[in-house]
């Protein structure tokens, strides 16, 4: 990683000198910062799709099944004696789209003169495995699970993101350019692996309780590049590399300063001779001296500006890897009342401190950069989660379910957190035994987030959504059941108010998941 040049401090000094110009408030600094945010779901988002049964019908909070090792662990004890095992594999594909409007986008040589531009990222998780296992004996159920509890793949923006584009547009505008061009790329990878172990105990034939704990290990990496920056300095002229512009501008400034210094020396010599001879200095000479001094000060300022931009002549590269782990207790309860089954689970908050291994080596006066400083530990807690569910057997072959999930997001510690309130999910579904061997099921889930504008950015964002799932279960034998399902999410749009530079962004996503699994009993 040492081959990537760290260029934060020169830019920082440049910004500290120039921050009075609103144009630069989110300049190249934003390019660097943009790369260092989570690009795949995690942190405040818990992956609840840890079994194909959930994809078939997400309202599993009070269902009795081996998938209950995650969704209803207290109810697993009612499965009966023996060893129960569930092996699952999922394939997920997401897109993330930011529709951005900014007044300087028309300067982009590839933007067709439009202030509107779409940036699309794709996130693929080809294989998401999970395992749930339970050994039941008498009144006890000893349980274990492994799953991707958060994140689960890579997300890449092949053409960058609005933060990249607006940053280069601002630099072009500051230089007085007539246009700009660039290549940008961003990729993020995030996995939170969860290992859970616990035990359920049947207090009575109707009531059971559960206690356990989950070990969460987080691994993430982020990479961003901005390269091939071009600027068009005059109409009718081709765009030139940013490095070529800097070389020419530096040469021009250098020559200009030498010329002005020579003229100033000449004017000063005349003033000195007149003063020595006791003659008055003409106002025209004094004015000429003042004008030359002003020109020289302007050239010095331009020289300083070019010095601060020089580290970016070849673009920007950033790499950051993060790891962390944490443990959280889990408790649960299940109660059977005839055809009605009620259940609840509480998963405590997981304290997570992501440790950075990064190309950012120096401490900056701008605190946002320090989030990604090498060796820093960044707060990214996973919120506590309360789930409550009910299942009712209308007839022996037909069951309906409902559930509620409450995420205690506000109580978490995050490096950057802007929540109006906690997140909630509302779930409903049904399952039908078509015959002795075949089951069909379907369900829906409504997810509502409480983000503020400050919590939404073009790198990491979640928006409220509706999800639907449907699938089948087929009992090959009395001890082998195969599950297959499809799960699709329809996302709302989140329109964010204009930011400090006047850019407006609208966020949305797409998501689909296919799953196949097998449940075994020994």
C-alpha positions as CSV (number, residue, x, y, z in Angstrom):
1,X,0.0,0.0,0.0
2,X,3.0,2.3,0.4
3,X,3.1,3.0,-3.4
4,X,0.0,5.2,-3.1
5,X,1.1,8.7,-2.4
6,X,-0.6,10.4,0.5
7,X,-1.6,13.9,-0.5
8,X,-4.0,15.1,2.2
9,X,-1.9,17.7,4.0
10,X,-1.0,19.9,1.0
11,X,-4.7,20.0,0.1
12,X,-5.6,20.7,3.7
13,X,-3.3,23.8,3.8
14,X,-4.8,24.9,0.5
15,X,-8.3,24.7,1.8
16,X,-7.5,26.4,5.0
17,X,-6.2,29.4,3.0
18,X,-9.1,29.3,0.5
19,X,-12.2,28.3,2.6
20,X,-13.7,31.8,2.3
21,X,-14.5,30.9,-1.2
22,X,-17.6,28.7,-1.1
23,X,-16.5,27.2,-4.4
24,X,-13.8,25.2,-2.6
25,X,-15.6,24.0,0.5
26,X,-16.0,20.5,-1.0
27,X,-13.1,20.4,-3.5
28,X,-10.5,17.7,-3.8
29,X,-10.9,16.9,-0.1
30,X,-14.3,15.5,-0.9
31,X,-12.8,13.2,-3.5
32,X,-10.6,11.7,-0.9
33,X,-13.3,11.5,1.8
34,X,-15.8,10.0,-0.6
35,X,-13.8,6.8,-1.0
36,X,-13.8,6.1,2.7
37,X,-17.4,5.3,3.5
38,X,-19.2,2.0,3.6
39,X,-20.3,1.0,0.1
40,X,-22.4,-2.0,1.1
41,X,-25.1,-2.5,3.7
42,X,-23.9,-2.9,7.2
43,X,-23.5,-1.0,10.5
44,X,-27.0,0.2,11.1
45,X,-28.4,-2.5,8.8
46,X,-28.8,-6.1,10.1
47,X,-29.0,-8.9,7.5
48,X,-32.2,-10.7,8.5
49,X,-32.1,-13.0,5.5
50,X,-30.1,-15.7,7.1
51,X,-32.2,-18.6,5.9
52,X,-34.1,-19.5,2.7
53,X,-37.2,-19.8,4.8
54,X,-37.0,-16.0,5.3
55,X,-36.8,-15.4,1.6
56,X,-40.0,-17.6,1.2
57,X,-41.8,-15.6,3.8
58,X,-39.9,-12.9,6.0
59,X,-42.5,-13.1,8.8
60,X,-40.7,-15.9,10.6
61,X,-40.4,-14.4,14.1
62,X,-42.9,-16.8,15.7
63,X,-42.5,-19.8,13.3
64,X,-41.2,-23.1,14.6
65,X,-38.4,-24.3,12.4
66,X,-34.6,-24.8,12.2
67,X,-34.4,-21.3,10.8
68,X,-35.5,-20.2,14.2
69,X,-31.9,-20.5,15.4
70,X,-31.8,-16.9,14.1
71,X,-35.4,-15.7,14.0
72,X,-37.0,-17.5,17.0
73,X,-34.4,-19.4,18.9
74,X,-36.7,-20.2,21.9
75,X,-39.1,-21.9,19.6
76,X,-36.5,-24.4,18.1
77,X,-36.9,-26.6,21.2
78,X,-40.4,-27.5,20.0
79,X,-39.0,-29.2,16.9
80,X,-38.5,-32.5,18.8
81,X,-35.5,-34.6,19.7
82,X,-32.6,-35.1,17.3
83,X,-30.0,-33.2,15.4
84,X,-31.4,-30.5,13.0
85,X,-29.3,-28.9,10.3
86,X,-30.0,-26.2,7.7
87,X,-27.6,-25.4,4.9
88,X,-28.3,-22.3,2.8
89,X,-26.9,-20.5,-0.2
90,X,-28.1,-17.1,-1.5
91,X,-27.2,-15.0,-4.5
92,X,-27.9,-11.2,-4.3
93,X,-27.6,-8.3,-6.7
94,X,-28.2,-4.7,-5.8
95,X,-27.9,-1.4,-7.7
96,X,-27.6,2.0,-6.1
97,X,-28.5,5.1,-8.0
98,X,-27.9,8.7,-7.2
99,X,-29.5,11.3,-9.4
100,X,-27.6,14.5,-9.0
101,X,-28.1,18.1,-10.1
102,X,-25.3,20.6,-10.0
103,X,-24.8,24.0,-11.7
104,X,-21.3,23.1,-12.9
105,X,-22.0,19.8,-14.5
106,X,-22.6,21.4,-17.9
107,X,-18.8,22.1,-17.9
108,X,-18.2,18.3,-18.0
109,X,-17.1,17.5,-21.6
110,X,-19.1,14.2,-21.4
111,X,-22.2,15.6,-19.8
112,X,-24.0,17.1,-22.9
113,X,-24.4,20.5,-21.3
114,X,-26.8,19.1,-18.7
115,X,-27.0,20.0,-15.0
116,X,-28.4,16.5,-14.3
117,X,-26.3,13.3,-14.1
118,X,-27.0,9.8,-12.8
119,X,-24.4,7.7,-11.0
120,X,-25.0,4.0,-10.7
121,X,-23.2,1.5,-8.6
122,X,-23.7,-2.3,-8.6
123,X,-23.2,-4.6,-5.7
124,X,-23.0,-8.3,-6.2
125,X,-22.8,-11.1,-3.6
126,X,-22.6,-14.3,-5.7
127,X,-22.6,-16.6,-2.7
128,X,-23.9,-15.8,0.7
129,X,-23.7,-19.0,2.9
130,X,-25.4,-19.7,6.2
131,X,-25.7,-22.6,8.5
132,X,-28.1,-23.2,11.4
133,X,-27.9,-26.3,13.6
134,X,-29.6,-27.5,16.8
135,X,-29.4,-30.6,18.9
136,X,-32.6,-31.2,20.9
137,X,-32.9,-33.6,23.8
138,X,-35.7,-33.7,26.3
139,X,-36.3,-30.1,27.4
140,X,-33.1,-28.7,26.0
141,X,-32.0,-27.3,22.6
142,X,-28.4,-26.5,22.0
143,X,-27.9,-24.2,19.0
144,X,-25.3,-22.9,16.6
145,X,-25.3,-20.7,13.5
146,X,-23.0,-19.0,11.1
147,X,-24.1,-16.3,8.7
148,X,-23.1,-13.1,7.0
149,X,-24.8,-10.8,9.6
150,X,-24.2,-7.6,7.8
151,X,-22.8,-6.4,4.4
152,X,-22.1,-9.3,2.1
153,X,-20.5,-8.3,-1.1
154,X,-18.8,-5.6,-3.2
155,X,-20.2,-2.4,-4.6
156,X,-18.5,-0.6,-7.4
157,X,-19.2,2.7,-9.2
158,X,-17.4,2.4,-12.5
159,X,-17.8,6.2,-13.2
160,X,-17.4,7.5,-9.8
161,X,-20.0,9.3,-7.7
162,X,-21.4,12.8,-7.4
163,X,-18.8,13.8,-4.8
164,X,-16.0,13.0,-7.3
165,X,-17.7,14.9,-10.1
166,X,-18.6,18.0,-8.1
167,X,-15.1,18.2,-6.7
168,X,-13.4,18.3,-10.1
169,X,-16.0,20.6,-11.5
170,X,-15.3,23.0,-8.6
171,X,-11.5,23.0,-9.4
172,X,-12.3,23.7,-13.1
173,X,-14.6,26.5,-12.1
174,X,-12.0,28.0,-9.7
175,X,-9.4,27.9,-12.5
176,X,-11.7,29.7,-14.9
177,X,-11.7,26.7,-17.2
178,X,-14.4,26.3,-19.9
179,X,-14.7,22.5,-19.3
180,X,-13.3,19.4,-17.6
181,X,-13.1,15.7,-17.9
182,X,-11.9,12.8,-15.7
183,X,-12.0,9.2,-15.0
184,X,-13.2,8.0,-11.6
185,X,-13.8,4.7,-9.9
186,X,-14.8,3.6,-6.5
187,X,-15.2,0.1,-4.9
188,X,-16.2,-1.0,-1.4
189,X,-16.3,-4.4,0.2
190,X,-17.9,-5.1,3.5
191,X,-18.6,-8.4,5.3
192,X,-19.8,-8.9,8.9
193,X,-19.5,-12.5,9.9
194,X,-21.7,-13.7,12.7
195,X,-21.2,-16.8,14.8
196,X,-24.0,-17.5,17.3
197,X,-24.2,-20.1,20.1
198,X,-26.9,-20.6,22.7
199,X,-29.4,-22.9,24.3
200,X,-33.2,-23.0,24.7
201,X,-35.0,-24.7,27.6
202,X,-38.6,-25.8,27.7
203,X,-40.0,-24.6,31.0
204,X,-43.4,-26.2,30.3
205,X,-45.0,-27.9,27.3
206,X,-46.1,-24.4,26.2
207,X,-43.3,-22.1,27.3
208,X,-39.6,-21.9,26.4
209,X,-36.8,-19.5,26.9
210,X,-33.4,-18.9,25.2
211,X,-30.1,-17.4,26.1
212,X,-27.0,-17.1,23.8
213,X,-24.4,-14.8,22.3
214,X,-23.2,-13.7,18.9
215,X,-19.6,-13.0,17.9
216,X,-19.5,-10.5,15.1
217,X,-16.4,-10.0,13.0
218,X,-16.3,-7.1,10.5
219,X,-14.0,-6.8,7.6
220,X,-14.2,-4.0,5.0
221,X,-12.0,-2.4,2.4
222,X,-12.4,0.7,0.3
223,X,-10.6,1.9,-2.8
224,X,-11.1,5.1,-4.9
225,X,-9.2,6.6,-7.8
226,X,-9.6,9.8,-9.7
227,X,-7.3,9.9,-12.8
228,X,-6.9,11.5,-16.3
229,X,-8.1,14.9,-15.1
230,X,-8.4,17.2,-18.1
231,X,-9.2,20.9,-18.3
232,X,-10.3,23.0,-21.3
233,X,-9.0,26.5,-20.7
234,X,-10.5,28.3,-23.7
235,X,-13.3,27.9,-26.2
236,X,-12.2,26.3,-29.5
237,X,-9.2,24.7,-27.8
238,X,-8.8,21.1,-26.9
239,X,-8.8,19.9,-23.3
240,X,-5.3,19.3,-21.9
241,X,-4.1,17.1,-19.1
242,X,-4.3,18.8,-15.7
243,X,-0.6,18.2,-15.3
244,X,0.1,20.1,-18.5
245,X,-2.0,23.0,-17.4
246,X,-0.1,23.1,-14.1
247,X,3.3,23.1,-15.8
248,X,2.2,25.9,-18.2
249,X,0.6,27.9,-15.4
250,X,3.7,27.6,-13.2
251,X,5.9,28.7,-16.1
252,X,3.6,31.6,-16.9
253,X,3.5,32.7,-13.2
254,X,7.2,32.3,-12.9
255,X,7.9,34.5,-16.0
256,X,5.3,37.0,-14.8
257,X,6.9,37.3,-11.4
258,X,10.3,37.8,-12.9
259,X,9.0,40.5,-15.2
260,X,7.2,42.3,-12.5
261,X,10.2,42.1,-10.2
262,X,12.3,43.7,-12.9
263,X,9.8,46.5,-13.4
264,X,9.5,47.0,-9.7
265,X,13.3,47.3,-9.4
266,X,13.3,49.9,-12.2
267,X,10.5,51.9,-10.6
268,X,12.2,51.7,-7.2
269,X,15.5,52.9,-8.7
270,X,13.8,55.9,-10.1
271,X,12.1,56.7,-6.8
272,X,15.4,56.3,-5.0
273,X,17.2,58.7,-7.4
274,X,14.5,61.4,-7.1
275,X,14.5,61.0,-3.3
276,X,18.3,61.3,-3.1
277,X,18.2,64.4,-5.3
278,X,15.6,66.0,-3.0
279,X,13.1,66.0,-5.9
280,X,9.4,65.1,-5.5
281,X,8.2,61.7,-6.6
282,X,5.5,62.0,-9.2
283,X,2.1,60.5,-8.4
284,X,2.2,58.5,-11.6
285,X,5.4,56.8,-10.4
286,X,3.9,56.0,-7.0
287,X,0.8,54.6,-8.6
288,X,2.8,52.5,-11.0
289,X,4.7,51.0,-8.1
290,X,1.5,50.2,-6.2
291,X,0.0,48.6,-9.3
292,X,3.0,46.5,-9.8
293,X,3.0,45.4,-6.2
294,X,-0.6,44.4,-6.5
295,X,0.1,42.4,-9.6
296,X,3.0,40.7,-7.8
297,X,0.8,39.8,-4.8
298,X,-1.7,38.3,-7.1
299,X,1.0,36.2,-8.8
300,X,2.2,35.0,-5.4
301,X,-1.3,34.0,-4.5
302,X,-1.6,32.1,-7.8
303,X,1.8,30.4,-7.2
304,X,0.6,29.2,-3.8
305,X,-2.6,28.0,-5.3
306,X,-0.7,26.0,-7.9
307,X,1.6,24.6,-5.3
308,X,-1.4,23.2,-3.4
309,X,-2.9,21.7,-6.4
310,X,0.3,20.2,-7.7
311,X,0.0,16.9,-5.7
312,X,-3.2,16.2,-7.6
313,X,-1.7,16.5,-11.1
314,X,-1.9,12.7,-11.4
315,X,-5.2,12.3,-9.6
316,X,-6.0,10.8,-6.3
317,X,-5.6,7.3,-4.9
318,X,-6.9,6.0,-1.6
319,X,-7.0,2.6,0.0
320,X,-8.4,1.8,3.5
321,X,-8.9,-1.6,5.1
322,X,-10.9,-2.0,8.4
323,X,-11.4,-4.9,10.8
324,X,-13.2,-5.2,14.1
325,X,-15.0,-7.7,16.3
326,X,-17.6,-7.6,19.1
327,X,-19.9,-9.8,21.2
328,X,-23.6,-9.3,22.1
329,X,-25.9,-11.4,24.3
330,X,-29.3,-12.7,22.9
331,X,-32.4,-13.7,24.8
332,X,-35.7,-15.1,23.6
333,X,-39.0,-16.5,24.6
334,X,-41.7,-18.6,22.9
335,X,-45.3,-19.3,24.1
336,X,-47.7,-21.8,22.5
337,X,-51.5,-21.2,23.1
338,X,-53.3,-23.8,21.1
339,X,-53.3,-22.7,17.4
340,X,-51.5,-19.4,18.4
341,X,-47.8,-19.2,18.9
342,X,-46.1,-16.0,20.2
343,X,-42.4,-15.2,20.4
344,X,-39.9,-12.5,21.0
345,X,-36.2,-12.0,20.8
346,X,-33.8,-9.3,22.0
347,X,-30.3,-9.0,20.6
348,X,-28.2,-6.5,22.5
349,X,-26.1,-3.8,20.9
350,X,-22.7,-5.0,19.5
351,X,-19.9,-2.6,20.3
352,X,-17.7,-2.4,17.2
353,X,-14.5,-0.4,16.7
354,X,-13.2,-0.7,13.2
355,X,-9.3,-0.5,13.1
356,X,-7.9,1.2,10.0
357,X,-5.0,0.2,7.9
358,X,-4.8,3.0,5.5
359,X,-2.8,5.2,3.2
360,X,-3.8,8.2,5.4
361,X,-0.8,8.5,7.7
362,X,-0.9,12.0,9.0
363,X,-3.3,13.7,11.4
364,X,-5.4,16.4,9.8
365,X,-7.1,19.5,11.2
366,X,-10.1,18.4,9.3
367,X,-11.7,15.8,11.5
368,X,-13.5,13.8,8.8
369,X,-10.1,12.7,7.3
370,X,-9.0,11.4,10.7
371,X,-11.8,8.7,10.5
372,X,-9.5,6.9,8.0
373,X,-6.2,7.6,9.5
374,X,-3.9,4.5,9.7
375,X,-4.3,2.8,13.1
376,X,-7.4,4.7,14.2
377,X,-10.4,2.8,15.7
378,X,-13.7,4.0,14.3
379,X,-17.0,3.5,16.2
380,X,-19.5,1.5,14.1
381,X,-21.8,-0.2,16.6
382,X,-24.4,-2.7,15.4
383,X,-27.7,-1.7,17.0
384,X,-29.7,-3.7,19.5
385,X,-32.7,-5.4,17.9
386,X,-36.1,-6.4,19.3
387,X,-38.3,-8.8,17.3
388,X,-41.9,-9.7,18.2
389,X,-44.0,-12.2,16.2
390,X,-47.2,-14.2,16.1
391,X,-48.2,-17.3,14.1
392,X,-51.8,-18.6,13.9
393,X,-52.9,-21.9,12.4
394,X,-56.2,-21.2,10.7
395,X,-56.5,-24.9,9.7
396,X,-53.8,-27.6,10.0
397,X,-52.6,-26.9,6.5
398,X,-52.6,-23.1,6.6
399,X,-50.7,-20.7,8.8
400,X,-50.5,-16.9,8.9
401,X,-47.8,-14.9,10.5
402,X,-47.0,-11.3,11.5
403,X,-43.9,-9.6,13.1
404,X,-42.3,-6.4,14.1
405,X,-38.6,-5.5,14.2
406,X,-37.3,-2.5,16.1
407,X,-33.7,-1.4,15.7
408,X,-32.3,0.9,18.4
409,X,-30.2,2.9,16.0
410,X,-30.2,6.1,18.1
411,X,-28.5,4.3,21.0
412,X,-25.5,3.2,18.8
413,X,-22.3,5.1,18.6
414,X,-21.3,5.9,15.1
415,X,-18.5,8.1,13.8
416,X,-21.1,9.8,11.6
417,X,-24.7,9.3,12.7
418,X,-27.7,11.5,11.8
419,X,-30.9,9.7,12.8
420,X,-34.3,11.3,13.5
421,X,-35.3,8.0,15.2
422,X,-35.0,4.3,15.4
423,X,-35.7,2.0,12.4
424,X,-38.7,-0.3,12.2
425,X,-39.8,-3.2,10.1
426,X,-43.4,-4.6,9.8
427,X,-43.9,-8.1,8.4
428,X,-46.8,-10.4,7.4
429,X,-47.1,-13.7,5.5
430,X,-48.7,-17.1,5.1
431,X,-47.7,-20.7,4.5
432,X,-49.8,-23.5,2.9
433,X,-49.2,-27.2,3.0
434,X,-50.3,-28.1,-0.6
435,X,-49.8,-31.7,0.2
436,X,-47.8,-33.9,2.5
437,X,-44.5,-33.1,0.6
438,X,-45.0,-29.6,-0.8
439,X,-45.3,-26.2,0.9
440,X,-45.7,-22.8,-0.6
441,X,-45.3,-19.5,1.2
442,X,-45.2,-15.8,0.6
443,X,-44.8,-12.7,2.7
444,X,-43.9,-9.0,2.8
445,X,-41.8,-6.6,4.8
446,X,-42.0,-2.8,5.2
447,X,-38.7,-1.2,6.3
448,X,-38.7,2.4,7.6
449,X,-35.6,4.3,8.4
450,X,-35.3,7.5,10.4
451,X,-32.4,9.2,8.6
452,X,-31.8,12.9,8.6
453,X,-30.3,14.6,5.5
454,X,-26.9,14.6,7.2
455,X,-27.0,10.8,7.4
456,X,-27.5,10.4,3.6
457,X,-24.6,10.6,1.3
458,X,-23.7,9.3,-2.1
459,X,-21.3,6.6,-0.7
460,X,-23.4,4.9,1.9
461,X,-27.2,5.2,2.0
462,X,-30.3,3.3,2.9
463,X,-33.8,4.2,1.9
464,X,-37.2,2.9,3.2
465,X,-38.6,0.0,1.2
466,X,-41.2,-2.7,0.6
467,X,-40.0,-6.3,0.2
468,X,-41.8,-9.4,-1.0
469,X,-40.7,-13.0,-0.9
470,X,-42.1,-16.2,-2.1
471,X,-41.0,-19.8,-2.4
472,X,-41.5,-23.5,-1.9
473,X,-40.4,-26.3,0.4
474,X,-40.3,-29.9,-0.8
475,X,-39.8,-32.8,1.5
476,X,-37.7,-35.3,-0.4
477,X,-37.9,-37.7,2.5
478,X,-39.1,-37.4,6.1
479,X,-35.7,-36.1,7.0
480,X,-34.7,-34.0,4.0
481,X,-36.4,-30.8,2.9
482,X,-35.3,-28.6,0.0
483,X,-36.2,-24.9,0.0
484,X,-36.1,-22.5,-2.9
485,X,-37.2,-18.8,-2.9
486,X,-37.0,-15.4,-4.6
487,X,-37.0,-12.1,-2.7
488,X,-37.4,-8.7,-4.2
489,X,-37.2,-5.2,-2.7
490,X,-38.9,-2.1,-4.0
491,X,-37.2,1.1,-2.6
492,X,-38.5,4.6,-2.0
493,X,-36.7,7.6,-3.3
494,X,-35.0,10.0,-0.8
495,X,-34.7,13.5,-2.0
496,X,-32.0,15.4,-0.1
497,X,-32.0,19.1,0.3
498,X,-29.3,21.2,-1.5
499,X,-25.9,21.0,0.2
500,X,-23.4,23.8,0.9
501,X,-22.4,24.1,-2.8
502,X,-25.9,23.9,-4.1
503,X,-25.9,20.3,-5.3
504,X,-29.1,18.2,-4.8
505,X,-29.1,14.4,-4.8
506,X,-31.9,11.8,-4.9
507,X,-31.2,8.3,-3.7
508,X,-32.7,4.9,-4.6
509,X,-31.8,1.3,-4.9
510,X,-32.8,-2.1,-6.3
511,X,-32.4,-5.5,-4.8
512,X,-33.1,-9.1,-5.7
513,X,-32.1,-12.4,-4.0
514,X,-32.3,-16.0,-5.1
515,X,-31.9,-18.7,-2.5
516,X,-31.6,-22.5,-2.3
517,X,-31.2,-24.6,0.9
518,X,-31.7,-27.9,2.5
519,X,-32.9,-28.8,5.9
520,X,-31.8,-32.1,7.4
521,X,-32.9,-34.1,10.5
522,X,-30.9,-37.0,12.1
